[in-house]
């Protein structure tokens, strides 16, 4: 540890900014096993004293390593080397197709599992009332689960549906869309909103990644041909496992002048 934070070598010409030199030194120590998963780093003020660098420089190097997933910080506890996470095959998901997780994985020839976190009827939350168009006294079926494929957790899915559409949440064991199809409520279109997210401690643990790891938050509202809302789903996907792709076309008014 003393050699790692020695002031020697930080004045080498052409080596780049000081924070980047410290970042590379710590990253190399992690890669070589000199810093093992779970090892704690000295406080930033101590690292600054040992290296002869400013606390601002040290903090910038540490935050870069936290952002890359090599270090993690626990409030009140300090900075630690992040546990190693299993690398997963990246999956490309087309945004132009309305499919369920089960359908998408089976199309790829992959197994599908659900780890249920909750499956019951509830009094709807305000955002569920708005998204589903519920009235006074209506109940909502909530289906919360971790979606796994070939044993790897890929997403946390939290679906909400009117109890008039899904009166028995326990009836859903695998594909929600398969159950909806048998009841005549299979959605035919949806609006999705995708945003970046850093995973909190509980969600990161469920997905088998480090706290603060990059994720994708997807909110979907699905509709019947009549325009009636069927499903309001909020999901968190592992950022290291998914690429979302969409085909773009020239707008009709531009096609005529192209």
N, C-alpha and C positions, 0 to 999 in steps of 0.2 A: 504493500500500500504506500509506503514511504517513497519508493522509487517511482511509482505511478504519478504521484503528485510532487515530484522533485521539480525545482525551478529550472533545472538544466534542460536546454534544448528549445526553450520558448523564444530564443532570440535568433533562430536560424533564418537567414535572409531567404525570401521567396517562399516561405512555408505557409503563407496565407495569414488571415486574421487570427489573433490569439485565441478567441473563443473556438474557432474551427480547429486549431491545433489541439486544444484541450479535449474537444469533442472527439476527434480522431483517436487521441491517446486512450480515452476511456472506452471507446467503441472497440479498439484493437484488443484491450485487456479483456473485454467481455468475450470477443470472438476467440481468443486464445485460451479462455478458461481461467485466467488469473482472477477474474471477477466472476463468481458463479451466481446462478439464479438465487435470489433471496439475500445475497450479500448487501450490506448497507454501506452507503458512502458517507464520508464525513459531512458535517454541516457545511453549507456554502461558505460561511465565514472562515472555517478552518481550512477548507480547500484553498481559499484566497490567500491565507497566510502561508500555507505550505508551498504553493506554486509561485507566489509573488505576483499574482494577477489580481485585478480588481474584482470585487464581488459582482459587479455588473457583468464582467466578462465570464466569470464562473457561472452565474445564473443563466446567461445566454446559452452556454454550452450544455448545461444540464437540461434546460427546457427543450433544446433541439433533440436531445436523446430521449426525453419523455415523449415528445411528439412522434418520434420514429418507433416508439414501442420498446426501446432497449432498457429504459429506466421507468420506474413508476414512483409516484410520490403519494404518501399517505399523510394526511393532515395530522399534525401532532406526533408523528412517528419518524418521519424523515424520508430519505430517498433510497430506493432499493433497485437492485438489478432485477428486471422483469423475468418471470418464468418463461421458459421456452414454450412456444405454442406450435402445434402441429400445422405444417403448411398444407393447404388444401388446394385442390384443383379449382381454378377459376371457371365459373360458369357464365356463359353469355345468355342473357334473358331478353327476348324481343319485347318491346313495349307495345307493339301493334297487335299482340295476341292476348285475348282474355282467357287465361287458363288458371287452374288451381295449382298449388304447389305439388300436390300428388300427381296430377296429370303431367306437369312439366318434368318431374323426376322420372316417372315411368316412361315417358317418351325418350328419355336419355338412357333407359335401361338401368336405372339406379333404384335401390331400395328406398322405402319411405317409412319413417317412424314418427310418432307424435309422443312427446312427454307432456302430459296434461298438467297445467297449472291451475285450471279452474274451468268448470263446465256447469252452468246453472242459470236460473232466471233471477233477475235483479230489478230493482227500481232504477230506471234509466238516469244517467248523468245528464246534465244540461247539454253537453256537446252531442250526446247520443239522441236526445230529443230533437235537436236541430237537424242533424244529419239524416235521421230516419223518418222525420216528419211524424213523430209520435204525438198522441193526444194524452189528455189527463187520464190517469189510471192505467195507462199502457205499461206493459212489462217488456223487458229486453232480455234476450238470450245472449249470454256472453260465453265465448269459447276462447280461452287463453292457453296457448301451448307452445312448446319449443319444437320446431320442425327439423328433423334430422334426415340425412340421406347417407346411406352406406356407413352408418354409425357416427357421422360427423354433424354436430349441430350447426345449422346454417342460418336459421331465422327464429325470431320470437314473433308469434302471430297472435293478435288480440282482435277477434271479430265480434261484432255486435249486430244482432238482427231482432226485428220485432218478434215478440212471442206469437203473433198471429201467423207469421211465416215459419217460425221454428218453435213450436210449443214445447218440444222435448229436446233440450240440448244433449242429453245423454244418447240420443239416437245417432249423433255424429261420432263415429269411431275412426274413420279414415278421412276420405274426401268430403268436405262440406258441400261442394258443388254437386257431387253425386247424389247426396241426400236431397238437396234442393231440386234437382232434376226430377226425382221420383215424386216430388210434391207439386211439380209444375211451376217452380219458382227459380229455375236456372237463369242467372243474369245473362244478358246479351251484350251489354256494353258497360264501361266503367270509366270514371275519371280518377286518375292517380296523380298524387303530388309527391315528389321525391326531394328530400333534403339531406344534407350531411349531418352527422351526429357523432359525438364522442360518447362511448358507452359508459354508463354508470357501473358501480361495483356489482350490483345484483345482476343486471343484464349481461355484463361481461362474464360473470361466473357461469351463467346459464349457457352462454355461447362458447365457453372455453377459451376466452382470449383475455388479454390484460385490461384492467380498468383504464379507461381513457382511450382505448383502441378505436380506430375509425369504423363507423358504421353508416348504414343508409336507412333513413326513416322514410317509410312509404305509407301514405294514407290513401285508401281506396274507397270510393263510393260506387257501388254497382247498381245497375238498373234493369228492370224488365222492359220488354218492347213497348209497354204502355207508358213508360216513364216513371213507374213506381219504384222507389228505392228498395233494394233488397238487403244490402249488406253495407256496413261501415266497418272497415278493417284498418287497424294501425299495426304496422309491422316494423321490426328492426332486423336488418340483414347484416351479416358480417361483411365489412368493407373489403376484406382480403379474399372473398369468395365469389363476388358477383361483379359482372360488367353488364350494364343495361344498354341495349342498342335499339335505335329507332331509325326507320327509313324516312328520309326527307324528300319531298318532291317540290318542284317549282310551283309557285302559286299560279292558279289558272289564268289570272290577268297578265302574268309575266310570260306564260307559255306562248301567248299570241304575238308577243313582241320580241321573243328570243330569236 
